[in-house]
Amino acid sequence: QVQLAESGGGLVQPGGSLRLSCAASGTIFGIYIVNWFRQAPGREREFVAGISWDSRNINYVDSVKGRFTISRDNAKNTAFLQMSSLKPEDTAVYYCNIGRSWGQGTQVTVSS
């Protein structure tokens, strides 16, 4: 059973930056694809970014390309989502995902 714990969310002004972390335990982290999803109030959960086990394959939803960067440190069982040039429409709960496992989410609020 994989346990995932996100951190790093918070309140930031438009144009600001945040770095989310996803700490994993209970699995061999380094062999799995890691994804970040988000869910805004009243909306369905959507894919944001994904990274392969070796970091060679990375994908982003179009709305965050050029602003968000996904990365991972397999030695530390941790994945990251660096978010820059944040917009109010980025406001959501951000979730880390590996296979069928999900973290509890971390709230990101972009507001002036």
Sine and cosine of phi, psi and omega as CSV:
sin_phi,cos_phi,sin_psi,cos_psi,sin_omega,cos_omega
0.00,0.00,0.79,-0.62,-0.02,-1.00
-1.00,-0.02,0.74,-0.67,0.13,-0.99
-0.94,-0.34,0.73,-0.68,-0.02,-1.00
-0.82,-0.57,0.66,-0.75,0.00,-1.00
-0.69,-0.72,0.90,-0.43,0.03,-1.00
-1.00,0.01,0.45,-0.89,0.08,-1.00
-0.42,-0.91,0.21,-0.98,0.09,-1.00
0.97,-0.24,-0.07,1.00,0.02,-1.00
-0.95,0.32,0.11,-0.99,0.03,-1.00
0.28,-0.96,-0.21,-0.98,0.02,-1.00
-0.98,-0.18,0.78,-0.63,-0.02,-1.00
-0.63,-0.78,0.51,-0.86,0.03,-1.00
-0.98,0.21,0.43,-0.90,0.08,-1.00
-0.81,0.59,0.68,-0.74,-0.07,-1.00
1.00,-0.01,-0.17,0.99,-0.03,-1.00
-0.99,0.14,-0.07,-1.00,-0.07,-1.00
-0.73,-0.68,0.46,-0.89,0.13,-0.99
-0.57,-0.82,0.46,-0.89,0.10,-1.00
-0.84,-0.54,0.90,-0.43,0.04,-1.00
-1.00,-0.03,0.55,-0.84,0.06,-1.00
-0.84,-0.54,0.50,-0.87,0.06,-1.00
-0.74,-0.67,0.95,-0.32,0.01,-1.00
-0.99,-0.11,0.78,-0.63,-0.05,-1.00
-0.92,-0.39,0.53,-0.85,0.09,-1.00
-0.54,-0.84,0.32,-0.95,0.06,-1.00
1.00,0.09,0.20,0.98,-0.01,-1.00
-0.40,-0.91,0.20,-0.98,0.12,-0.99
-1.00,0.10,1.00,0.03,-0.14,-0.99
-0.80,0.60,-0.63,0.78,-0.18,-0.98
-0.93,0.36,-0.09,1.00,-0.02,-1.00
-0.97,-0.24,-0.05,1.00,-0.13,-0.99
-0.95,-0.32,0.51,-0.86,0.22,-0.97
-0.94,0.33,0.66,-0.75,0.07,-1.00
-0.90,-0.43,0.73,-0.69,0.01,-1.00
-0.86,-0.52,0.46,-0.89,0.21,-0.98
-0.90,-0.43,0.72,-0.69,0.09,-1.00
-0.84,-0.54,0.23,-0.97,0.12,-0.99
-0.58,-0.81,0.44,-0.90,0.04,-1.00
-0.66,-0.75,0.89,-0.46,0.05,-1.00
-1.00,-0.01,0.39,-0.92,0.00,-1.00
-0.82,0.57,0.76,-0.65,0.04,-1.00
0.97,0.23,0.11,0.99,-0.03,-1.00
-0.83,-0.56,0.32,-0.95,0.04,-1.00
-0.97,0.25,0.42,-0.91,0.07,-1.00
-0.91,0.41,0.72,-0.70,-0.03,-1.00
-0.81,-0.59,0.52,-0.85,0.07,-1.00
-0.93,0.37,0.68,-0.73,0.04,-1.00
-0.93,-0.37,-0.77,0.64,-0.05,-1.00
-0.34,-0.94,0.45,-0.89,0.04,-1.00
-0.60,-0.80,0.49,-0.87,-0.04,-1.00
-0.65,-0.76,0.71,-0.70,0.00,-1.00
-0.96,0.27,0.15,-0.99,-0.09,-1.00
-0.87,0.49,-0.53,0.85,-0.06,-1.00
-0.97,-0.22,0.16,0.99,0.01,-1.00
0.91,0.42,0.19,0.98,-0.01,-1.00
-0.99,0.13,-0.45,0.89,0.00,-1.00
-0.90,-0.44,0.87,-0.49,-0.04,-1.00
-0.73,-0.69,0.67,-0.74,0.01,-1.00
-0.73,-0.69,0.52,-0.86,0.03,-1.00
-0.71,-0.70,0.51,-0.86,0.22,-0.98
-0.93,0.36,0.54,-0.84,-0.11,-0.99
-0.83,0.55,-0.58,0.82,-0.12,-0.99
-0.93,0.37,-0.25,0.97,-0.02,-1.00
-0.91,-0.42,-0.06,1.00,-0.01,-1.00
-0.86,0.52,0.72,-0.69,-0.03,-1.00
1.00,0.08,-0.18,0.98,0.00,-1.00
-0.89,-0.46,-0.55,0.84,-0.03,-1.00
-0.94,-0.33,0.54,-0.84,0.07,-1.00
-0.72,-0.69,0.84,-0.54,0.06,-1.00
-0.99,-0.11,0.60,-0.80,0.04,-1.00
-0.46,-0.89,0.12,-0.99,0.00,-1.00
-0.47,-0.88,0.43,-0.90,0.09,-1.00
-0.79,-0.61,0.99,-0.12,-0.08,-1.00
-0.91,0.42,-0.49,0.87,0.02,-1.00
-0.91,0.41,-0.43,0.90,-0.02,-1.00
-0.95,-0.32,0.14,0.99,0.02,-1.00
0.79,0.61,0.67,0.74,-0.10,-1.00
-0.68,-0.73,0.64,-0.77,0.12,-0.99
-0.88,-0.47,0.38,-0.93,-0.08,-1.00
-0.72,-0.69,0.42,-0.91,0.16,-0.99
-0.72,-0.70,0.97,-0.25,0.06,-1.00
-1.00,0.07,0.85,-0.52,-0.07,-1.00
-0.89,-0.46,0.83,-0.56,0.00,-1.00
-0.80,-0.60,0.23,-0.97,0.00,-1.00
0.75,0.66,0.72,0.69,-0.08,-1.00
-0.90,0.43,0.57,-0.82,-0.02,-1.00
-0.86,-0.51,0.38,-0.92,0.04,-1.00
-0.82,0.57,-0.54,0.84,0.00,-1.00
-0.95,0.30,-0.09,1.00,0.12,-0.99
-0.99,0.12,-0.13,0.99,0.00,-1.00
-0.88,0.48,0.82,-0.57,-0.06,-1.00
-0.03,-1.00,0.16,-0.99,0.24,-0.97
-1.00,0.01,0.79,-0.61,-0.05,-1.00
-0.98,-0.21,0.74,-0.67,-0.06,-1.00
-0.86,-0.52,0.61,-0.79,0.14,-0.99
-1.00,-0.10,0.59,-0.80,-0.06,-1.00
-0.65,-0.76,0.72,-0.69,0.19,-0.98
-0.72,-0.70,0.90,-0.43,-0.01,-1.00
0.86,0.51,-0.86,-0.51,0.03,-1.00
-0.99,-0.12,0.09,1.00,-0.06,-1.00
-0.99,-0.14,0.63,-0.77,-0.01,-1.00
-0.75,-0.67,0.53,-0.85,0.16,-0.99
-0.99,0.14,-0.05,-1.00,-0.03,-1.00
-0.99,0.11,-0.23,0.97,0.03,-1.00
1.00,-0.06,0.41,-0.91,0.08,-1.00
-0.70,-0.71,0.73,-0.68,-0.10,-1.00
-0.99,0.17,0.76,-0.65,0.13,-0.99
-0.88,-0.48,0.84,-0.54,0.02,-1.00
-0.83,-0.55,0.84,-0.54,0.01,-1.00
-0.93,-0.36,0.94,-0.35,-0.09,-1.00
-0.36,-0.93,0.53,-0.85,0.08,-1.00
-1.00,-0.06,0.00,0.00,0.00,0.00
